[in-house]
Amino acid sequence: MDEIIAFIEQNLSSVKVSEILTTFSYSRTSLERDFKKVVGYTPKEFIQTLRFYKVSKELVHNGYDYKSLGYDFFDQSHMNRAFKKFVNVLPSKFQAYIKENSIKIYQNK
């Protein structure tokens, strides 16, 4: 699973589960079962969660521009829906809240 996780992280902006299946010669059922056993999420859920994390970090540090984020969003409304799924608020409101309250977000990586 470490190789698959590294592959996802390296290709996060556009990785698809089908690409993982081909690259690592897995069936969808086996990959989902094995991945969920180790990670706690299906590969698709993991990719969405990791993208959300990266997008939210970028919003806080660099502003609100879905095109420059580069995480495979078709348009702004697609990113808004994905973001709202995780925190039930639009990215612009999230960013405003962070700014108004002078919240700092730190990361080790």
C-alpha positions, 0 to 999 in steps of 0.5 A: 500500500505504501507504493500506491499511497506514494503514487497517489500523492505524486499524481494527486492533481489528476490521479484516477482509481482506474489508473491505480488499477492498471499501474498496480495490476489490481482488481477494483474489489481487491484494491478497495478491500485491501486499501480500506483495511490498511488506510481506513478509506477506499482509494477514491475517498482517500484521493478526495480527502487528500485533495480537500486537504491540499485545496483548503491549505492553498485557500488559506495561504494563497487565495481563492482561485480554483484554476491555479490550484490544479487538483482536477476540478472541472470548474469553480462549482465543481470545486465548491461542491467538493469543498462543501462536502467536507466542511459544509461551507463554501471555500470563500466563506472558509477563507473569509473566516480564516482571515477574519479570525487570523487563524494560522495553519501549519504543516510539517510537510 
